[in-house]
């Protein structure tokens, strides 16, 4: 019996040794992302040091610019495509048609490449050249249309819907319309991924979340998830100055009166993604704080973040951080607030990082952006 036990013991330890070495070699690959689709999401949460110190709050940015297509919209793009596949609407070789300010199109084109779909992207001609270039590089067919309001039948969203229908009638693989504004697969991406990630990463110690609205998918999805986990979490909406949502939330009227340099945000209607989830609490939704952020407030935040902390972000991120500062002031010191770092500033280098352009708009710009600036401090 003694010998048997001894024998048993040593074979157990042998098995353990083998298992350990197998697990540790597997462990080295466990975090490897299995291609493009698997690389979407699970982005880091980054402390924004300057605004945290200034407000006495902990302000964190969800680093959505680290998604493989470079923006927060990769998540929505993936969910829109998966939803169409599950519903049997998208077949191999099929076409995805979408109206987009650019980032959703880039996400759709790249997910499309990874899955074997073509993309046709309708974009207002006012959007940045860098996004249009990236769409072409990704292989999307680009249709540029004049930037006209939603009520105009030639608005890029409506145009893309008609184009999708026309292509679906003739293309052998069929075609779907992404319809990101009213397709709730968009907010579901954030309800099922972005929201839970923020909850995990903060260990549930999050007092506020705030972001701007493009489709409303991010605000509605993250807001809904966090509010369900803890009804005391404040959900904030940051609107570019003069956009309609602030007026809608504060006075119930969809009125807009201004223009922002930021792209991809500033919505003029209650989209299906906002409806129910992303409207103020008094109407059964989750949003219970709203504010306006001007370009004059947002741009210095972007320039400081680059010069003092090293992050080069796009304009909508400036609006988001401006909103986070306002929510921090509302909540008072000691609170934890999360916002979204939507995409990289290099996507807008011809605009918000171009002094000549900035001078033509009268917007603030830092001295170091000037070509002749060579001061060594
Ligand atoms: N920032 C940028 C740069 C965007 O492209 C978008 C999407 N249009 C947003 C913010 C807003 O995200 P959402 O559509 O989820 O409201």
Boltz pocket constraint, residues with backbone or C-beta under 6 A from the ligand:
constraints:
  - pocket:
      binder: B
      contacts: [[A, 71], [A, 72], [A, 73], [A, 101], [A, 102], [A, 103], [A, 104], [A, 212], [A, 213], [A, 214], [A, 215], [A, 216], [A, 217], [A, 218], [A, 219], [A, 263], [A, 264], [A, 265], [A, 314], [A, 316], [A, 317], [A, 342], [A, 343]]
      max_distance: 6.0
